[in-house]
């Protein structure tokens, strides 16, 4: 099985090709550029360098969220268009789980994405199992939950923002990988995707933002008695 996998959920862009579970080629960049400009050329280049064609791809795996709203929309849209065009499987995986999948750690692995205002996108993983579901939550609530657990801790992702607070709360109990050490490696998304069921309908596949977009929040503020996402979609 030939697999195309890519992650545009945050600033890093990773495109990987795999045969079954063996990654055969990886394109990766951490340049602060627009993924709408980078993604398709990166896919084309990576496939060409491997000597494949797009029509030979059997499965597409994409980081479904959380992360940058714009980055997720770009990645998911490209994945849906390609999967529909070449009639292949489409699989979405957690952007947080991708980072956790790359680590071998005897304890709790905590991927962090900075959601600003002392909030994070995070989940907690133990040897591949999601023991605290991915969510948008205050850093304090995450730290309170971790304080109730006895295991050693490994923090990955946007740790430069929260490193001081982590050390203050957990001292030597916590290990911290830098953002550079936490970058997607191309293998995590493939391994995770190969254990995930494909989307039943490509048309129904959407990003997993884990919080409302600003446009939705603005709409709800103007419609205080209505909390129906369908109304937002139809009116906008």
C-alpha positions in Angstrom: 0.0 0.0 0.0 1.3 3.4 -1.0 0.6 6.2 1.5 0.8 10.0 1.3 0.7 11.7 4.7 1.0 15.4 5.6 0.7 17.7 8.5 -0.1 21.4 8.2 -1.6 21.9 11.6 1.1 24.3 12.8 4.1 26.2 11.4 6.1 23.1 10.5 5.1 21.4 7.3 5.7 17.7 6.9 5.0 15.5 3.9 5.9 11.8 4.0 5.5 8.8 1.7 5.3 5.3 3.0 4.9 1.7 1.8 2.7 0.0 4.3 4.2 1.3 7.6 7.7 2.0 6.3 8.4 5.6 5.5 10.4 5.9 2.3 10.7 9.7 1.9 10.1 12.8 4.0 9.9 16.5 3.1 10.0 18.8 6.1 10.3 22.5 6.7 9.9 24.8 9.7 9.9 28.1 7.7 7.2 30.5 8.7 5.5 30.5 5.3 1.9 30.1 4.1 1.1 26.4 3.7 -1.3 27.3 0.9 1.8 28.1 -1.1 4.0 25.3 0.1 1.8 22.2 0.4 1.0 21.2 -3.2 4.5 21.8 -4.5 5.9 19.8 -1.6 3.6 16.9 -2.3 4.4 17.0 -6.1 8.1 17.2 -5.4 8.1 14.4 -2.9 6.1 12.0 -5.0 8.2 12.8 -8.1 11.5 12.2 -6.2 10.2 8.8 -5.1 9.3 7.9 -8.7 5.6 7.6 -7.9 2.6 9.2 -9.4 -0.4 10.6 -7.6 -2.6 8.0 -9.2 -0.7 5.2 -7.4 -1.5 6.5 -3.9 -3.8 4.1 -2.0 -4.2 6.1 1.2 -4.0 9.7 2.4 -3.4 10.5 6.0 -3.8 14.1 7.2 -3.4 15.9 10.6 -7.0 16.7 11.3 -6.4 19.0 14.3 -6.1 20.8 16.6 -3.8 23.5 15.6 -3.8 26.6 13.4 -7.3 27.1 12.0 -5.9 28.2 8.6 -3.3 25.4 8.5 -6.0 22.8 9.3 -8.4 24.1 6.6 -5.6 24.0 4.0 -4.4 20.5 4.9 -7.9 19.0 5.2 -9.1 20.7 2.0 -6.2 19.4 0.0 -6.6 15.9 1.5 -10.3 15.8 0.6 -9.8 17.0 -3.0 -6.9 14.6 -3.6 -8.8 11.6 -2.0 -11.9 12.4 -4.0 -10.0 12.8 -7.3 -8.0 9.6 -7.1 -10.6 7.7 -5.2 -8.3 6.6 -2.3 -8.8 6.2 1.4 -8.8 9.3 3.6 -7.7 9.1 7.2 -7.6 11.9 9.8 -5.5 11.7 12.9 -4.9 14.0 15.9 -2.1 16.5 15.5 -1.3 16.1 19.2 -1.3 12.3 18.9 1.2 12.6 16.0 3.8 14.2 18.4 3.1 11.7 21.2 3.4 8.8 18.7 7.0 9.7 18.0 8.1 9.3 21.7 9.0 6.2 23.6 8.6 7.2 27.2 7.7 5.3 30.4 5.3 7.8 31.8 2.9 10.4 30.5 3.6 12.3 27.3 2.0 15.7 27.1 1.9 17.5 23.7 1.2 21.2 23.9 0.0 23.7 21.3 -0.1 27.3 22.5 -3.8 28.5 22.3 -2.9 31.9 24.0 -4.3 33.5 27.1 -2.8 30.7 29.3 -4.8 28.1 27.3 -3.4 25.1 25.4 -4.6 22.5 23.0 -3.4 19.3 24.7 -4.0 15.7 25.5 -2.2 13.2 27.6 -0.8 9.9 26.3 0.7 6.8 27.9 2.4 4.3 25.6 0.1 5.2 22.7 -3.1 5.4 24.8 -5.0 8.7 25.1 -5.6 8.9 28.9 -6.8 12.5 28.9 -8.8 13.4 25.8 -7.5 16.1 23.4 -9.1 19.4 24.3 -8.7 23.2 24.5 -8.2 23.9 28.2 -6.5 26.3 30.6 -2.9 25.4 31.5 -3.9 25.4 35.1 -6.5 22.7 34.7 -3.9 20.5 32.9 -1.4 21.0 35.6 -4.0 20.2 38.3 -4.8 17.0 36.5 -1.2 16.0 36.1 -0.5 16.8 39.8 -2.9 14.0 40.7 -0.9 11.4 38.8 2.3 9.7 40.0 4.0 9.0 36.6 7.0 10.9 35.3 6.1 13.5 32.7 7.4 14.3 29.2 6.3 17.7 27.7 6.6 18.2 23.9 5.5 20.8 21.4 5.3 24.5 22.3 7.3 24.0 25.4 9.2 27.3 25.0 6.1 29.2 26.1 5.3 27.0 29.1 8.8 25.7 30.1 9.2 28.0 33.2 5.7 27.1 34.5 6.4 23.4 34.0 9.6 23.5 36.0 7.9 25.5 38.8 5.1 23.0 39.1 6.9 19.7 38.5 10.6 20.3 39.0 12.7 17.2 38.2 9.6 15.1 37.7 9.2 16.6 34.2 11.3 16.2 31.1 10.9 18.9 28.5 11.7 18.6 24.8 12.2 21.9 22.9 10.0 22.8 19.9 12.8 21.8 17.6 13.1 18.4 19.2 9.3 17.9 19.0 8.9 18.5 15.3 6.9 15.9 13.3 9.2 13.3 11.8 6.9 11.9 9.1 6.8 8.4 10.8 4.4 9.2 13.6 1.5 10.3 11.3 1.9 7.2 9.2 2.0 4.7 12.1 -1.0 6.4 13.8 -3.0 6.6 10.5 -2.4 2.9 9.8 -4.2 2.1 13.1 -7.2 4.4 12.3 -10.3 3.7 10.2 -10.8 5.6 7.0 -13.5 8.3 6.7 -16.8 6.8 5.6 -17.5 9.7 3.3 -14.8 12.1 2.1 -17.4 14.9 1.7 -18.2 14.7 5.5 -14.6 14.9 6.6 -13.8 18.2 8.4 -11.0 19.7 10.6 -11.2 19.0 14.4 -10.6 22.5 15.8 -11.5 21.6 19.4 -12.9 25.1 19.9 -15.1 27.5 18.0 -13.6 29.8 15.3 -13.6 33.5 15.9 -16.3 33.9 13.2 -18.5 31.5 15.1 -17.9 33.3 18.4 -18.8 36.7 16.7 -21.9 35.2 15.3 -23.0 33.7 18.7 -22.3 37.1 20.4 -24.7 38.7 17.9 -27.3 35.8 18.4 -27.2 35.2 22.2 -30.2 32.9 22.3 -29.0 30.7 19.5 -26.3 28.1 19.9 -26.8 26.1 16.7 -23.8 25.8 14.4 -26.0 25.0 11.4 -27.6 28.5 11.7 -24.1 30.0 11.6 -23.2 28.1 8.5 -26.4 28.9 6.6 -26.4 32.6 7.5 -22.7 33.1 6.7 
